[in-house]
Amino acid sequence: MDILQATLLGVIQGLTEFLPISSSGHLVLVSYHFNLLPEDEALPLYIGIATNTGTLLAVLVALRRDVWDALSGFFVGLRQREARASQGWLMALLVIVGSVPTVLIGLGLREVFEVLNRPLYVSFALAATGVVMWFTPTSGPKKQASDLSFRDAFIGGIAQGIAVVPGVSRSGITIATMLWRGASNDLAPRFSFLMYLVVSFGVSIIGIEEVRASEIEVFPLVVMVLTSFVTGYVALIWMFAILRKGRFRWFAPYLWAVAAFTLVRIAVT
């Protein structure tokens, strides 16, 4: 892999991880349309792992206050009963509850993920994601962690687990689910991205051996991490602005167009 290819994949991951258009799906389709990957060949896992690390760092920087509140609230709450009424403690518990079904589904569908990591299946998943987003409400009455229930968090975690399927947008499906559960257009993405941190960190740790076992040079990996970090940070800030303006559903036609274009190309080649 050359530097230009690594940069392209890093930019795609950064833009699509937080925008509701599926980073995993776009990595597969960009590799296919730019002839980086044959149609019947799966995307190497080390690419997703490297670019995922960059977007993880982007969340840590962009949502550093939320991350600090959740972490500090959790550890203080472990020692002090009165601290368990704080929003940080409650958010930490919600994220933990939401992460449980995500991990279980992710591990259970690992083999399915590897089979579906191809342009044809990704196209159908993108189209389905667009349908979900088109009918999603713009906001809800629940504005802080204490307004959410553990049931809300668990259902959000199930949605995130389903997003292990390439082409199902993780941010899109989890934000949409939380909006359906009544979360506001500010709380829904914050909860979604905090859950992403837990899963993303786990993916990075588990994937260390995958990266070591690959024959790719170190510099392209570094390029993918850096470019996905920078573009991911910009996309994350943009995502909050989009939700505040109630334009979440606007991404649905884009997803349908990408899916249709890919299916047509597959059909004629």
N, C-alpha and C positions, 0 to 999 in steps of 0.2 A: 504494500500500500504506500503510495507517495503522499507528500505533504498536502497537495491540493485535495486529494480524496479524503484525507483525514480531516481537513478543515471543513469540507462540505458536510461530512457526516456529523461533525461536532456542532456546526451551525444548525443543521436540521434538528438534531436532538434538543438543543437549547431552545429553539423556537417552538417546537411541538410538544415538549414535555408539559408545559404549563398552559399553553393554548389548547383548547379542547379538540385537538385534531389527531391525536395518537402519535407519540414519538416512535414507538416500536413499529407501528405500521408505516410511517414515513421513512424510517431507516431502511425497511425492506423495499419499499417502492422506489426510493431514490437509488438504491443499489441496483435495482432491476432496470429502471428507465435510463440510467447513465451507464449501463453495461458493466457495473461493478460486480454483478451477481447474476448467474443464469436463472431463468424463471423457476426451474425445478430444484434450485439449491437454496438451503436455509442460510440466513445471515449468521456469521460466526458470533458466538456469544460474547467474545472479548470486546467486540465493538460496542455492544449495548452496555457492557460493564464499564468501559472506559468513559463513554459519554454520560452514563448515569452518574458517575462520580462527580463530573463537572456540575450537573444540575443539582446534585445534593448540596454542593458548596454554595450554589446560588441561593438556595432556600435558607441556608444557615445565615448568610449575609443579609438578604432582603428581609427575612422575618426574625432577625436576631432578638428583637424585643419579645416577640411571642415565644420564641424558643427559650429564652431566659426565664420568662414568667412561668412557663410550664415546668421547666427543670427545677428552678428554685422553689416553686410552689409545691412540687412533689416531694422534694427532699426535706423541706421544712415541715410539710404536712406529716411526714413519717415520724417526726419527733414531737410535734406540737399539735394537740387535738384542735385547738382554736384556729390553727392555720388551715384546717381542712375546709373552711368555708370560703377560701380565696378562689378567684377565678382560675389562677394558675394551677392549683391542685385539681380542681374539677376538670379542666381541659386535659391535664396529664392523664387522668383516669379515663376520660372519654377516648383519648388517642390509644391508650393501652387496650381498652375494650374493642375498639374498632380494628386494631391491628391483629387480634386473635383470628377472626375468620379470614382475614387477608392471607395470613401465613398458612393456615390450613388449606385454603383453596389453592394458593400458589404452589404449595408442595404437592397437592393432589393432582393438579393439572399440569405439572411440569412436562410430562410426556406429550400431552395434548398441545402445549405451547410449542414444543419443538416441531410437531407435525404441521401446525397451522401457520408457522412462520414463513409463509410464502405469498407471493403477490395475489394469487387468485382468492385465497381465503381472507387475506387482509382487506381486499376490496369489499367483500360482503360485510365484514365487521365495521368498516368505515361507514358504509351506507346505513347500517343499523344504529351506529352511534349518532349519526345525523338525525335520524327519526326521533330518538330519545331527546336530543337537545331541542328539536323544533317545538316540542310540546311541554318543555320545562317552564315553570313559573319564573318570573324575574326576581322575586324576593319573598321572604317570609317574615313573620313577627318575632322569631327567636333571634336575639341580638348578641347574647353572651353565653358563655359555657354553661352557666347555671340554668339556662332555658332549655338546654338539650337533655334528653334522657339517655340512659345507657342503651335503650332499644334503638334510639336514633343512631347512636355511634356504631352499634353492632350491624345495623342495616347498611350504614355507610361503608363499613369494613367489608361486608359481603360484595358490595358494588366494586370496591377497589380490588378485591380478589378476582372478580370476573374479568377485570381489565388486564389480567395476565395474558389473555388472548390478544395477539397482535392485531391492531386495527381498532380495538375497543379503547378509546381514550380514557386513561386513568383519571386525569383531571376532569374531563368532561363528564364521565359517568358518576364520579363521586360528588362533584359539585351539584350536578343535576339531582342526584339522590337526596342530598342534604337540603336542597331548595324544596324538593317535594315534601321533605319531612318538616318544613317550616322554618329552616334557618334563613337568616337574612343574607343579602348578596355580599356582605362583608364577612360574616361568620362562616358561611359555607366554604369559601376558598381557604380561609385560614385553617379550619379543621382539616380540609382535604390535604393541604400542603404539609401540615404537621404529621399527618398519618404517612404521607409520602416519605418524610424523613426517616421514619422507623424502618419502613420496607427498603428504602434506597440504601440505607446504611447496611442492612443485612445482606442485600444483593452485592454490595461492594466487598464486604468481608468474605462472603461465600465464593465470590468470583476471583479472588486473588490467585488461586491455583489455576483457574482457567486462563488467566492472563499470562502467568508464568509458563504454562504449557504451550502457549501459542508461539509461533515463529516470527511474529511481527516485531519490528524494531521499537525501541523505547520512545524515540522522538515522535513518531506518529501518534502514539498513545498519549503523550503529553499534549500534543496539539489538539487532539480530540477533547481532552479534559478542559483545556483552557478555553477553547472556542465554545464549548457547550456551557461553560460557566458564564461567560460574558453575555452570550445571547440568551441564556436561560434567565439571567437576572433581569434583562430588559423585558423579556416576554412575561415574566411573573408580575412586574409592575404594571405592564400593559393589561394583563388579565384582570387585575383589580379595577382598573379604569373601565374596561369593557362591561364588567358586571354592574358597576355603579350606574352605568348608562342604560342598563337593561338590554344589551345587545348580544347576549349569550347565544341566542338562536341563530344569529347571522352566520355562524360557522357551518351550519347544516348544509346549505347549498354548496359550499366549497367541498365538503366531504363527499357529497353525492357526485359532484363533477369529477373529483379525483378518482373515485371508485369507477365511474362510468368510463373514463378515459383509459384506465388500466385494463378493464374488462374487454374493451374494444381492441386494445393492442394485443392482449393475450389471444383473442379470438382470430385475429388476422395474421398472427405469426406462427 
